[in-house]
Amino acid sequence: MKKGYLIILILLTILTVCSLALNGVVIVGLLRAQRIALDAQQTALDAVSDARTIVTGISDGTFSYTLTVEQEIPIATTIPFNEEVSVPIHTTIPISTTVVIPINAGLLGTFSIDVPIRAIIPVDLEFTVPISQSVDIATTVPLDVDVPINIPLAETPLIDYMDEVDAALARFGEALERLEGKLTNPFNSDEE
């Protein structure tokens, strides 16, 4: 019977050593998994911090674009002119002539008399000339222009979404920081 006890005792010792060795392998694996999880948590925290920096940079940025317009614009229209133009005339008209006047002297016959006329007639007039005209215009205007467009993102509705993204990233970062405590000491029940 001593031999049976000895065999059982050796088997139990071998099983205990194997169990301890397996527990050691499991503990080493769990410590490696903990280290990997802590590294992943730190990488995620860094990524969240970088993302928040990018979101803040976008919020302070400006959308810039140059719109190039190359187009021909046809124009066809009639422009009516209804105007009254005032025309002043300020001048003098010199008259220098000789007028032949026939005089019937009855029995003596008809005589012609030369009458010289020399005069200066002043003209001081102003009159209104109505102009009523329609002018037809038909042409094509080539338009080749670059229009710079600058839109500050802070003045768009996009800024509200950026604020929401930043707040969500902040909450995610806080959750990752709480996760570090749980990963470092998984048996501490004080941290929520």
Backbone hydrogen bonds, N-H to C=O, Kabsch-Sander energy under -0.5 kcal/mol:
donor,donor_aa,acceptor,acceptor_aa,energy
5,Y,1,M,-2.1
6,L,2,K,-2.1
7,I,3,K,-2.0
8,I,4,G,-2.4
9,L,5,Y,-2.8
10,I,6,L,-2.2
11,L,7,I,-2.7
12,L,8,I,-2.8
13,T,9,L,-1.9
14,I,10,I,-2.7
15,L,11,L,-2.8
16,T,12,L,-2.3
17,V,13,T,-2.7
18,C,14,I,-2.6
19,S,15,L,-2.6
20,L,16,T,-2.7
21,A,17,V,-2.5
22,L,18,C,-2.7
23,N,19,S,-2.6
24,G,20,L,-2.3
25,V,21,A,-2.2
26,V,22,L,-2.6
27,I,23,N,-2.7
28,V,24,G,-2.7
29,G,25,V,-2.4
30,L,26,V,-2.6
31,L,27,I,-2.6
32,R,28,V,-2.3
33,A,29,G,-2.6
34,Q,30,L,-2.5
35,R,31,L,-2.3
36,I,32,R,-2.7
37,A,33,A,-2.6
38,L,34,Q,-2.7
39,D,35,R,-2.5
40,A,36,I,-2.7
41,Q,37,A,-2.6
42,Q,38,L,-2.3
43,T,39,D,-2.5
44,A,40,A,-2.5
45,L,41,Q,-2.3
46,D,42,Q,-2.4
47,A,43,T,-2.4
48,V,44,A,-2.6
49,S,45,L,-2.4
50,D,46,D,-2.6
51,A,47,A,-2.6
52,R,48,V,-2.5
53,T,49,S,-2.0
54,I,50,D,-2.4
55,V,51,A,-2.7
56,T,52,R,-2.4
57,G,53,T,-2.4
58,I,54,I,-2.7
59,S,55,V,-2.2
60,D,56,T,-1.4
61,G,58,I,-1.2
63,F,151,I,-3.2
64,S,62,T,-0.6
65,Y,149,I,-2.6
67,L,65,Y,-0.6
67,L,147,V,-3.2
68,T,66,T,-0.6
69,V,67,L,-0.6
69,V,145,V,-3.4
70,E,68,T,-0.6
71,Q,143,L,-2.8
73,I,71,Q,-0.5
73,I,141,V,-2.9
75,I,139,T,-3.6
77,T,137,I,-3.0
79,I,135,V,-3.1
81,F,133,Q,-4.0
82,N,80,P,-0.5
83,E,131,I,-2.6
85,V,83,E,-0.5
85,V,129,V,-2.9
86,S,84,E,-0.5
87,V,85,V,-0.6
87,V,127,F,-3.4
89,I,125,L,-3.7
91,T,123,V,-2.6
93,I,121,I,-3.2
95,I,119,A,-3.8
97,T,117,I,-2.8
99,V,115,V,-3.2
101,I,99,V,-0.6
101,I,113,I,-3.2
103,I,111,F,-4.2
105,A,103,I,-0.8
105,A,109,G,-3.6
107,L,105,A,-0.6
108,L,105,A,-1.5
109,G,106,G,-0.9
111,F,103,I,-3.5
111,F,109,G,-0.5
113,I,101,I,-2.8
113,I,111,F,-0.5
115,V,99,V,-3.6
115,V,113,I,-0.6
117,I,97,T,-4.0
118,R,116,P,-0.5
119,A,95,I,-2.9
121,I,93,I,-2.9
123,V,91,T,-3.7
124,D,122,P,-0.5
125,L,89,I,-2.7
127,F,87,V,-2.3
129,V,85,V,-3.4
131,I,83,E,-3.9
132,S,130,P,-0.5
133,Q,81,F,-2.6
135,V,79,I,-2.7
136,D,134,S,-0.5
137,I,77,T,-3.5
139,T,75,I,-3.0
141,V,73,I,-3.0
143,L,71,Q,-3.5
144,D,142,P,-0.6
145,V,69,V,-2.5
147,V,67,L,-3.6
147,V,145,V,-0.5
149,I,65,Y,-3.6
151,I,63,F,-3.1
153,L,61,G,-1.9
154,A,61,G,-0.5
155,E,152,P,-2.0
156,T,153,L,-1.6
159,I,153,L,-0.6
159,I,156,T,-1.4
160,D,157,P,-0.9
161,Y,157,P,-0.9
162,M,158,L,-2.2
163,D,159,I,-2.2
164,E,160,D,-2.0
165,V,161,Y,-2.6
166,D,162,M,-2.5
167,A,163,D,-2.3
168,A,164,E,-2.4
169,L,165,V,-2.5
170,A,166,D,-2.2
171,R,167,A,-2.3
172,F,168,A,-2.3
173,G,169,L,-2.5
174,E,170,A,-2.2
175,A,171,R,-2.1
176,L,172,F,-2.2
177,E,173,G,-2.0
178,R,174,E,-2.1
179,L,175,A,-1.9
180,E,176,L,-1.3
181,G,177,E,-1.0
182,K,178,R,-1.4
183,L,179,L,-2.4
184,T,180,E,-2.4
185,N,181,G,-2.1
188,N,185,N,-1.3
189,S,187,F,-0.6
